[in-house]
Amino acid sequence: MEAEAADGPPGGVEAALSCFSFNQDCTSLAIGTKAGYKLFSLSSVEQLDQVHGSTEIPDVYIVERLFSSSLVVVVSHTKPRQMNVYHFKKGTEICNYSYSSNILSIRLNRQRLLVCLEEAIYIHNIKDMKLLKTILDIPANPTGLCALSINHSNSYVAYPGSLTTGEIVLYDGHSLKTVCTIAAHEGTLAAITFNASGSKLASASEKGTVIRVFSVPDGQKLYEFRRGMKRYVTISSLVFSMDSQFLCASSNTETVHIFKLEHLTNSRPEEPSTWTGYMGKMFMAASNYLPTQVSDMMNQDRAFATGRLSFSGQRNICALSTIQKLPRLLVASSDGHLYIYNLDPQDGGECVLIKTHSLLSSGTTEENKENDLRPSLPQSYAATVARPSTLAASTVPGYSEDGGALRGEVIPEHEFATGPVCLDDENEFPPVSNRNP
């Protein structure tokens, strides 16, 4: 799932990859390099299938794919203010937009496409790429931190609301109205992400010690997890599993933390049978009489499972996915490798590394191999956007097989509209170039 904090300009010359991102349901991985970009299928542990690759645009630093469709969004250092949208199976450019400053991040679902600049967020209607809203009253956001719910029935947006504190602004990308603000952390934000249904929002601050989960849209705190107390870290990726049972966080350290979203107090016996259980109950009771900050620390749940990396200090992103019917932890690193771990959903503990793939190898596979077990995708742009993938339709609440939630919508008029666009499945979206919001 969004893949989140690694899609900016490369942090150093040693990085083999300039960007990398998982698609919305973690079934695909996109990478950008100085030579162009590549898309991989994540349907197998043993084999990494390249779905598509392009060298037409060099020095790519943002590449985002819409689920398992042929829609891909690319931004290059050669034109950092221009967003290019492609239908890669047809080899056509759908459109491109130019903005007033460098593009820092892109987020998309089947209803909306977000373009985040340092001081503005642009919200497009993904069916016809019309600009619906420009959010200008935001604090400076130099990392382009923002999140978009992948569930298009709500399309919630989250972005930092303060330069000095960890305030989150929750915005409704469907009604185009602010929902609420959440006082998530004392320090400034480092990572934010929605779960698949858009009912939960997780966040971490620049300290990286505490991760919190809030309910959407009311912003009430549901969970609080402690990643560590000994040192501050930089959280590089924060992502829910598709079933929202787990939350994964990776950082600039050698450990990936996986938290389980459950209230442990509900499963504890009334009368502890061991000395350890007795002492635990005494500590829980004592916490009611301690200052709030101390009692909160005692009640914070630690990691359910961990994944050990063989490196530290490298940019990376993580994902939790089901591959070949088993839960896996995936970690993509700027050194050009994808690491796959087994995750025990019952007992947790240390995840076992089972496969390492090179993302820069010259080997290629058949482009359509990923879709051997899927229905053939429609060839028009409108149909590509409207049709959910098989996995998304079966696992994400709100998705329908035929994309019905996207049909019959009224497209708002605004001063940037370029005229009516035919959106039925028999007509291709007309290429439009040099649009300037």
Kinemage of the C-alpha trace (Angstrom):
@kinemage 1
@onewidth
@group {chain A} dominant
@subgroup {mainchain}
@vectorlist {calphas} color= white
{ca met a 1} P 0.000 0.000 0.000
{ca glu a 2} L 0.966 3.433 -0.536
{ca ala a 3} L 4.389 3.133 -0.161
{ca glu a 4} L 4.894 5.958 1.156
{ca ala a 5} L 7.923 7.924 2.215
{ca ala a 6} L 10.342 6.888 -0.469
{ca asp a 7} L 8.931 8.567 -3.528
{ca gly a 8} L 10.925 11.785 -3.395
{ca pro a 9} L 14.263 12.768 -4.870
{ca pro a 10} L 17.070 10.380 -4.027
{ca gly a 11} L 18.873 10.976 -0.784
{ca gly a 12} L 22.372 10.251 -2.057
{ca val a 13} L 24.428 9.244 -5.064
{ca glu a 14} L 24.902 5.719 -3.724
{ca ala a 15} L 21.203 4.901 -4.029
{ca ala a 16} L 20.563 2.454 -6.871
{ca leu a 17} L 16.893 3.456 -6.932
{ca ser a 18} L 15.650 7.028 -6.944
{ca cys a 19} L 12.141 5.972 -5.867
{ca phe a 20} L 10.037 2.911 -5.169
{ca ser a 21} L 6.398 2.411 -4.215
{ca phe a 22} L 3.913 -0.384 -3.672
{ca asn a 23} L 0.559 0.016 -5.368
{ca gln a 24} L -2.636 0.485 -3.363
{ca asp a 25} L -3.279 -3.200 -2.572
{ca cys a 26} L 0.401 -4.225 -2.392
{ca thr a 27} L 0.192 -6.526 -5.419
{ca ser a 28} L 2.702 -4.542 -7.465
{ca leu a 29} L 5.975 -2.682 -6.955
{ca ala a 30} L 7.136 0.304 -9.014
{ca ile a 31} L 10.744 1.556 -9.095
{ca gly a 32} L 12.363 4.617 -10.647
{ca thr a 33} L 15.993 4.962 -11.729
{ca lys a 34} L 18.130 7.342 -13.750
{ca ala a 35} L 17.307 5.232 -16.819
{ca gly a 36} L 13.510 5.175 -16.402
{ca tyr a 37} L 11.068 3.047 -14.432
{ca lys a 38} L 9.873 -0.561 -14.009
{ca leu a 39} L 6.726 -2.254 -12.691
{ca phe a 40} L 6.791 -5.684 -11.024
{ca ser a 41} L 4.090 -8.163 -10.053
{ca leu a 42} L 4.174 -9.523 -6.492
{ca ser a 43} L 2.144 -12.682 -7.092
{ca ser a 44} L 4.998 -15.112 -6.362
{ca val a 45} L 7.688 -15.470 -3.719
{ca glu a 46} L 10.210 -17.316 -5.869
{ca gln a 47} L 9.861 -15.277 -9.054
{ca leu a 48} L 9.695 -11.524 -9.550
{ca asp a 49} L 7.844 -10.778 -12.784
{ca gln a 50} L 8.464 -7.512 -14.605
{ca val a 51} L 5.128 -6.273 -15.916
{ca his a 52} L 6.394 -3.197 -17.724
{ca gly a 53} L 9.496 -1.062 -18.157
{ca ser a 54} L 10.218 2.231 -19.888
{ca thr a 55} L 13.303 4.301 -20.668
{ca glu a 56} L 11.459 7.074 -22.477
{ca ile a 57} L 11.563 9.328 -19.400
{ca pro a 58} L 14.958 9.355 -17.623
{ca asp a 59} L 15.751 10.249 -14.028
{ca val a 60} L 12.353 9.280 -12.616
{ca tyr a 61} L 11.760 10.193 -8.972
{ca ile a 62} L 8.023 9.488 -8.678
{ca val a 63} L 6.199 6.513 -10.203
{ca glu a 64} L 2.766 5.372 -9.004
{ca arg a 65} L 0.569 2.638 -10.469
{ca leu a 66} L -3.217 2.478 -10.025
{ca phe a 67} L -3.856 -0.945 -8.499
{ca ser a 68} L -3.099 -3.591 -11.202
{ca ser a 69} L -4.353 -1.463 -14.074
{ca ser a 70} L -2.348 0.024 -16.951
{ca leu a 71} L -2.532 3.529 -15.515
{ca val a 72} L 0.832 4.859 -14.269
{ca val a 73} L 1.842 8.356 -13.121
{ca val a 74} L 5.453 9.471 -13.587
{ca val a 75} L 7.480 12.552 -12.568
{ca ser a 76} L 11.092 13.112 -13.662
{ca his a 77} L 13.930 15.320 -12.421
{ca thr a 78} L 14.227 16.639 -15.969
{ca lys a 79} L 10.753 18.198 -15.549
{ca pro a 80} L 10.033 18.136 -11.802
{ca arg a 81} L 6.975 20.376 -12.150
{ca gln a 82} L 5.224 18.142 -14.689
{ca met a 83} L 3.076 15.093 -13.997
{ca asn a 84} L 2.716 12.582 -16.852
{ca val a 85} L -0.137 10.051 -16.893
{ca tyr a 86} L 0.280 6.994 -19.165
{ca his a 87} L -1.682 3.969 -20.323
{ca phe a 88} L 1.376 1.729 -20.542
{ca lys a 89} L -0.197 -1.242 -22.330
{ca lys a 90} L -1.264 1.001 -25.184
{ca gly a 91} L 1.939 3.012 -25.013
{ca thr a 92} L -0.009 6.288 -24.953
{ca glu a 93} L 0.159 9.402 -22.832
{ca ile a 94} L -3.254 10.193 -21.378
{ca cys a 95} L -2.355 13.703 -20.268
{ca asn a 96} L 0.238 15.837 -18.519
{ca tyr a 97} L -0.106 18.698 -16.065
{ca ser a 98} L 2.411 21.381 -15.103
{ca tyr a 99} L 2.444 23.066 -11.698
{ca ser a 100} L 3.916 26.189 -10.126
{ca ser a 101} L 6.650 24.349 -8.205
{ca asn a 102} L 8.248 20.912 -7.909
{ca ile a 103} L 5.975 17.925 -7.374
{ca leu a 104} L 6.848 16.175 -4.114
{ca ser a 105} L 4.388 13.271 -4.036
{ca ile a 106} L 1.473 11.688 -5.903
{ca arg a 107} L -1.403 9.691 -4.380
{ca leu a 108} L -4.258 8.055 -6.265
{ca asn a 109} L -7.300 5.829 -5.943
{ca arg a 110} L -10.144 5.062 -8.344
{ca gln a 111} L -11.822 8.390 -7.710
{ca arg a 112} L -9.141 10.961 -6.977
{ca leu a 113} L -5.545 11.836 -7.868
{ca leu a 114} L -3.564 14.010 -5.446
{ca val a 115} L -0.564 16.133 -6.409
{ca cys a 116} L 1.316 17.487 -3.412
{ca leu a 117} L 3.629 20.500 -3.682
{ca glu a 118} L 5.429 22.151 -0.778
{ca glu a 119} L 2.673 24.717 -0.218
{ca ala a 120} L -0.358 23.319 -2.056
{ca ile a 121} L -2.319 20.125 -2.728
{ca tyr a 122} L -4.177 19.655 -6.017
{ca ile a 123} L -7.119 17.232 -6.156
{ca his a 124} L -8.040 15.848 -9.597
{ca asn a 125} L -11.004 13.746 -10.671
{ca ile a 126} L -9.219 10.673 -11.986
{ca lys a 127} L -11.974 9.772 -14.485
{ca asp a 128} L -11.245 12.790 -16.682
{ca met a 129} L -8.241 14.406 -14.878
{ca lys a 130} L -10.114 17.654 -14.279
{ca leu a 131} L -8.874 19.733 -11.375
{ca leu a 132} L -11.532 19.797 -8.661
{ca lys a 133} L -9.836 21.588 -5.778
{ca thr a 134} L -6.637 23.378 -4.845
{ca ile a 135} L -5.824 23.413 -1.123
{ca leu a 136} L -3.606 26.434 -0.568
{ca asp a 137} L -3.956 27.214 3.144
{ca ile a 138} L -1.469 24.576 4.325
{ca pro a 139} L 1.802 24.988 6.232
{ca ala a 140} L 5.045 24.387 4.346
{ca asn a 141} L 5.361 20.667 3.642
{ca pro a 142} L 8.906 20.160 2.277
{ca thr a 143} L 8.660 16.353 2.166
{ca gly a 144} L 5.270 16.250 0.434
{ca leu a 145} L 3.785 14.233 3.285
{ca cys a 146} L 0.154 13.313 2.594
{ca ala a 147} L -2.113 10.264 2.493
{ca leu a 148} L -5.169 9.259 0.473
{ca ser a 149} L -7.587 6.492 1.391
{ca ile a 150} L -7.562 3.793 -1.282
{ca asn a 151} L -11.280 3.225 -0.716
{ca his a 152} L -12.806 5.471 -3.388
{ca ser a 153} L -16.204 5.560 -1.662
{ca asn a 154} L -14.806 8.100 0.805
{ca ser a 155} L -11.431 9.286 -0.582
{ca tyr a 156} L -10.251 10.803 2.699
{ca val a 157} L -7.100 12.925 2.526
{ca ala a 158} L -4.679 13.578 5.397
{ca tyr a 159} L -1.851 16.113 5.521
{ca pro a 160} L 0.169 18.036 8.172
{ca gly a 161} L -1.650 20.962 9.741
{ca ser a 162} L 1.277 22.533 11.582
{ca leu a 163} L 4.975 23.282 11.161
{ca thr a 164} L 5.781 22.737 14.832
{ca thr a 165} L 3.401 20.042 16.110
{ca gly a 166} L 2.019 16.739 14.863
{ca glu a 167} L -1.398 18.051 13.899
{ca ile a 168} L -3.189 16.203 11.082
{ca val a 169} L -5.845 17.751 8.879
{ca leu a 170} L -8.464 15.227 7.757
{ca tyr a 171} L -10.114 16.265 4.483
{ca asp a 172} L -12.943 14.647 2.525
{ca gly a 173} L -11.762 14.277 -1.069
{ca his a 174} L -15.280 13.421 -2.230
{ca ser a 175} L -17.240 16.355 -0.791
{ca leu a 176} L -14.104 18.565 -0.921
{ca lys a 177} L -14.508 19.776 2.672
{ca thr a 178} L -12.345 19.685 5.801
{ca val a 179} L -13.581 17.048 8.255
{ca cys a 180} L -11.529 17.679 11.398
{ca thr a 181} L -8.039 18.212 12.792
{ca ile a 182} L -6.302 15.596 14.962
{ca ala a 183} L -3.697 16.483 17.584
{ca ala a 184} L -1.709 13.320 16.907
{ca his a 185} L 1.784 14.096 18.287
{ca glu a 186} L 3.721 16.773 20.108
{ca gly a 187} L 6.494 16.716 17.490
{ca thr a 188} L 6.151 17.240 13.749
{ca leu a 189} L 4.837 14.411 11.572
{ca ala a 190} L 7.034 11.911 9.729
{ca ala a 191} L 4.462 9.414 8.393
{ca ile a 192} L 0.692 9.080 7.950
{ca thr a 193} L -1.366 6.330 6.308
{ca phe a 194} L -4.957 5.084 6.021
{ca asn a 195} L -6.114 1.498 6.269
{ca ala a 196} L -7.773 -0.068 3.211
{ca ser a 197} L -11.339 0.833 4.155
{ca gly a 198} L -10.460 4.400 5.161
{ca ser a 199} L -11.794 3.866 8.683
{ca lys a 200} L -8.438 4.204 10.463
{ca leu a 201} L -5.481 6.581 10.214
{ca ala a 202} L -2.009 5.830 11.605
{ca ser a 203} L 0.728 8.391 12.258
{ca ala a 204} L 4.272 8.745 13.558
{ca ser a 205} L 6.274 11.817 14.506
{ca glu a 206} L 9.854 12.711 13.623
{ca lys a 207} L 11.004 11.155 16.898
{ca gly a 208} L 9.711 7.813 15.675
{ca thr a 209} L 9.170 6.367 19.147
{ca val a 210} L 5.355 6.282 19.294
{ca ile a 211} L 2.866 5.283 16.594
{ca arg a 212} L -0.800 6.143 17.048
{ca val a 213} L -3.952 4.960 15.288
{ca phe a 214} L -7.100 7.107 15.082
{ca ser a 215} L -10.644 6.409 13.963
{ca val a 216} L -11.941 8.115 10.812
{ca pro a 217} L -13.769 10.444 10.495
{ca asp a 218} L -14.098 11.415 14.180
{ca gly a 219} L -10.352 11.366 14.931
{ca gln a 220} L -10.540 9.449 18.231
{ca lys a 221} L -7.387 7.620 19.361
{ca leu a 222} L -7.801 3.836 19.133
{ca tyr a 223} L -4.293 2.434 19.606
{ca glu a 224} L -0.869 3.556 20.720
{ca phe a 225} L 2.253 1.547 19.976
{ca arg a 226} L 5.792 2.136 21.187
{ca arg a 227} L 8.447 1.390 18.586
{ca gly a 228} L 11.284 2.007 21.027
{ca met a 229} L 12.523 4.266 23.821
{ca lys a 230} L 16.321 4.215 23.549
{ca arg a 231} L 16.805 6.285 20.407
{ca tyr a 232} L 14.981 8.486 17.985
{ca val a 233} L 14.617 7.114 14.464
{ca thr a 234} L 13.331 8.318 11.112
{ca ile a 235} L 10.171 6.427 10.137
{ca ser a 236} L 10.381 5.852 6.396
{ca ser a 237} L 7.250 3.769 5.858
{ca leu a 238} L 3.988 3.114 7.680
{ca val a 239} L 1.362 0.740 6.266
{ca phe a 240} L -1.634 -1.363 7.332
{ca ser a 241} L -2.259 -4.901 6.170
{ca met a 242} L -5.217 -5.150 3.777
{ca asp a 243} L -7.405 -6.691 6.499
{ca ser a 244} L -6.370 -3.947 8.995
{ca gln a 245} L -5.234 -6.509 11.564
{ca phe a 246} L -1.594 -5.401 11.451
{ca leu a 247} L 0.367 -2.167 11.146
{ca cys a 248} L 3.945 -2.186 9.883
{ca ala a 249} L 6.632 0.477 10.347
{ca ser a 250} L 10.134 0.642 8.883
{ca ser a 251} L 12.819 3.205 9.608
{ca asn a 252} L 16.498 3.990 9.136
{ca thr a 253} L 17.365 1.195 11.583
{ca glu a 254} L 17.843 -2.514 10.930
{ca thr a 255} L 14.470 -3.508 12.458
{ca val a 256} L 10.990 -3.471 10.922
{ca his a 257} L 8.198 -3.469 13.527
{ca ile a 258} L 4.784 -5.080 13.070
{ca phe a 259} L 1.989 -4.250 15.513
{ca lys a 260} L -1.258 -6.167 15.987
{ca leu a 261} L -4.425 -4.112 16.262
{ca glu a 262} L -6.231 -5.744 19.135
{ca his a 263} L -7.166 -4.744 22.655
{ca leu a 264} L -5.134 -7.124 24.786
{ca thr a 265} L -7.021 -6.207 27.963
{ca asn a 266} L -10.131 -7.947 26.620
{ca ser a 267} L -8.397 -11.325 26.462
{ca arg a 268} L -6.681 -11.223 29.863
{ca pro a 269} L -8.071 -13.604 32.551
{ca glu a 270} L -9.766 -12.114 35.592
{ca glu a 271} L -7.495 -13.998 37.996
{ca pro a 272} L -3.848 -14.290 36.869
{ca ser a 273} L -2.478 -17.780 37.430
{ca thr a 274} L 1.226 -16.854 37.521
{ca trp a 275} L 3.445 -14.450 39.431
{ca thr a 276} L 4.185 -12.598 36.182
{ca gly a 277} L 0.480 -12.246 35.458
{ca tyr a 278} L -0.171 -11.045 39.009
{ca met a 279} L 2.509 -8.367 38.770
{ca gly a 280} L 1.184 -7.297 35.386
{ca lys a 281} L -2.277 -6.825 36.846
{ca met a 282} L -0.834 -4.816 39.734
{ca phe a 283} L 1.000 -2.522 37.303
{ca met a 284} L -2.191 -2.009 35.295
{ca ala a 285} L -4.078 -1.100 38.466
{ca ala a 286} L -1.310 1.241 39.601
{ca ser a 287} L -1.398 3.076 36.306
{ca asn a 288} L -4.789 4.527 37.268
{ca tyr a 289} L -3.086 6.585 39.978
{ca leu a 290} L -0.062 7.748 38.002
{ca pro a 291} L 0.324 10.916 35.889
{ca thr a 292} L -1.171 10.544 32.407
{ca gln a 293} L 2.181 10.526 30.593
{ca val a 294} L 3.504 7.708 32.808
{ca ser a 295} L 0.352 5.581 32.639
{ca asp a 296} L 0.162 5.995 28.863
{ca met a 297} L 3.712 4.658 28.561
{ca met a 298} L 2.828 1.618 30.675
{ca asn a 299} L -0.239 0.864 28.538
{ca gln a 300} L 1.485 1.133 25.180
{ca asp a 301} L 1.699 -2.132 23.251
{ca arg a 302} L 5.023 -3.157 21.778
{ca ala a 303} L 5.698 -4.919 18.498
{ca phe a 304} L 3.889 -8.190 17.805
{ca ala a 305} L 6.502 -9.209 15.249
{ca thr a 306} L 9.790 -7.893 13.833
{ca gly a 307} L 11.798 -8.239 10.671
{ca arg a 308} L 15.585 -7.957 10.775
{ca leu a 309} L 17.367 -6.220 7.909
{ca ser a 310} L 21.022 -6.784 7.064
{ca phe a 311} L 21.571 -3.027 6.768
{ca ser a 312} L 20.640 0.289 8.354
{ca gly a 313} L 20.607 3.882 7.193
{ca gln a 314} L 19.156 3.107 3.743
{ca arg a 315} L 15.803 4.397 2.552
{ca asn a 316} L 13.222 1.628 2.461
{ca ile a 317} L 9.504 0.971 2.351
{ca cys a 318} L 7.541 -1.945 3.770
{ca ala a 319} L 4.279 -3.698 2.966
{ca leu a 320} L 2.168 -6.497 4.392
{ca ser a 321} L 0.679 -8.705 1.711
{ca thr a 322} L -0.743 -12.163 1.109
{ca ile a 323} L 1.335 -14.009 -1.492
{ca gln a 324} L 0.499 -17.592 -2.438
{ca lys a 325} L -2.091 -17.661 0.368
{ca leu a 326} L 0.383 -16.818 3.160
{ca pro a 327} L 1.035 -13.497 4.943
{ca arg a 328} L 4.350 -11.879 4.009
{ca leu a 329} L 6.404 -8.895 5.023
{ca leu a 330} L 7.923 -7.085 2.038
{ca val a 331} L 10.750 -4.562 2.254
{ca ala a 332} L 12.081 -2.669 -0.768
{ca ser a 333} L 15.358 -0.815 -0.296
{ca ser a 334} L 17.167 1.956 -2.148
{ca asp a 335} L 20.052 -0.476 -2.737
{ca gly a 336} L 17.880 -2.119 -5.420
{ca his a 337} L 16.567 -5.200 -3.607
{ca leu a 338} L 13.222 -6.594 -2.468
{ca tyr a 339} L 13.264 -8.707 0.698
{ca ile a 340} L 10.404 -11.147 1.409
{ca tyr a 341} L 9.759 -12.516 4.921
{ca asn a 342} L 7.291 -14.993 6.345
{ca leu a 343} L 4.973 -13.560 9.005
{ca asp a 344} L 3.358 -15.763 11.662
{ca pro a 345} L -0.084 -14.163 12.182
{ca gln a 346} L -0.766 -16.191 15.329
{ca asp a 347} L 2.424 -16.041 17.392
{ca gly a 348} L 4.342 -13.182 15.777
{ca gly a 349} L 7.986 -13.090 16.806
{ca glu a 350} L 10.855 -12.666 14.390
{ca cys a 351} L 9.939 -12.888 10.722
{ca val a 352} L 12.056 -15.270 8.643
{ca leu a 353} L 13.712 -13.964 5.471
{ca ile a 354} L 12.856 -16.421 2.690
{ca lys a 355} L 13.766 -14.600 -0.537
{ca thr a 356} L 15.810 -11.662 -1.834
{ca his a 357} L 15.189 -10.284 -5.332
{ca ser a 358} L 17.326 -7.864 -7.315
{ca leu a 359} L 15.173 -5.096 -8.799
{ca leu a 360} L 17.869 -4.085 -11.290
{ca ser a 361} L 18.623 -7.423 -12.930
{ca ser a 362} L 18.431 -7.586 -16.705
{ca gly a 363} L 16.105 -10.587 -16.760
{ca thr a 364} L 12.620 -9.920 -18.102
{ca thr a 365} L 9.409 -11.894 -18.211
{ca glu a 366} L 6.311 -11.865 -20.322
{ca glu a 367} L 4.517 -8.581 -19.864
{ca asn a 368} L 1.072 -10.123 -19.472
{ca lys a 369} L 2.054 -12.914 -17.120
{ca glu a 370} L 0.668 -11.049 -14.126
{ca asn a 371} L -2.817 -11.149 -15.593
{ca asp a 372} L -2.909 -14.848 -16.514
{ca leu a 373} L -5.310 -15.538 -13.652
{ca arg a 374} L -7.224 -12.262 -13.931
{ca pro a 375} L -10.018 -11.207 -16.270
{ca ser a 376} L -8.649 -9.238 -19.203
{ca leu a 377} L -8.572 -5.513 -18.463
{ca pro a 378} L -10.635 -3.159 -20.611
{ca gln a 379} L -8.624 -1.089 -23.045
{ca ser a 380} L -10.149 2.379 -22.633
{ca tyr a 381} L -8.883 4.837 -20.038
{ca ala a 382} L -12.295 5.345 -18.434
{ca ala a 383} L -12.862 1.608 -18.091
{ca thr a 384} L -9.347 1.058 -16.747
{ca val a 385} L -9.973 3.576 -13.991
{ca ala a 386} L -13.499 2.401 -13.197
{ca arg a 387} L -12.819 -1.331 -12.901
{ca pro a 388} L -11.391 -2.489 -9.552
{ca ser a 389} L -8.849 -5.270 -9.532
{ca thr a 390} L -10.044 -8.720 -8.448
{ca leu a 391} L -8.190 -8.508 -5.134
{ca ala a 392} L -9.389 -5.015 -4.335
{ca ala a 393} L -12.981 -5.951 -5.035
{ca ser a 394} L -12.847 -8.943 -2.714
{ca thr a 395} L -10.921 -7.450 0.201
{ca val a 396} L -11.660 -3.740 0.418
{ca pro a 397} L -15.089 -2.691 1.697
{ca gly a 398} L -16.897 -0.409 -0.714
{ca tyr a 399} L -15.536 -1.877 -3.932
{ca ser a 400} L -17.885 -3.394 -6.484
{ca glu a 401} L -16.853 -5.731 -9.268
{ca asp a 402} L -18.057 -3.458 -12.049
{ca gly a 403} L -16.843 -0.217 -10.509
{ca gly a 404} L -20.436 0.932 -10.082
{ca ala a 405} L -19.526 3.456 -7.421
{ca leu a 406} L -17.754 5.486 -10.073
{ca arg a 407} L -20.604 5.694 -12.541
{ca gly a 408} L -23.142 8.501 -12.837
{ca glu a 409} L -21.106 11.024 -10.837
{ca val a 410} L -21.634 14.728 -11.439
{ca ile a 411} L -18.365 16.398 -12.438
{ca pro a 412} L -18.089 19.864 -10.804
{ca glu a 413} L -17.441 22.805 -13.088
{ca his a 414} L -14.465 25.065 -12.331
{ca glu a 415} L -12.297 27.608 -14.076
{ca phe a 416} L -9.676 25.008 -15.037
{ca ala a 417} L -12.059 22.716 -16.915
{ca thr a 418} L -11.164 22.277 -20.582
{ca gly a 419} L -14.590 21.149 -21.737
{ca pro a 420} L -16.707 17.994 -21.598
{ca val a 421} L -14.988 14.646 -21.935
{ca cys a 422} L -16.736 11.461 -23.042
{ca leu a 423} L -16.293 8.811 -20.341
{ca asp a 424} L -18.134 5.780 -21.687
{ca asp a 425} L -16.223 2.547 -22.172
{ca glu a 426} L -16.283 2.770 -25.962
{ca asn a 427} L -14.236 5.955 -26.157
{ca glu a 428} L -10.613 6.515 -25.283
{ca phe a 429} L -9.719 9.450 -23.056
{ca pro a 430} L -8.361 12.089 -25.457
{ca pro a 431} L -4.692 12.987 -24.943
{ca val a 432} L -4.271 16.504 -23.564
{ca ser a 433} L -0.920 18.169 -23.036
{ca asn a 434} L 0.453 21.203 -21.231
{ca arg a 435} L -2.374 21.708 -18.797
{ca asn a 436} L -1.475 24.273 -16.159
{ca pro a 437} L -3.487 24.313 -12.931
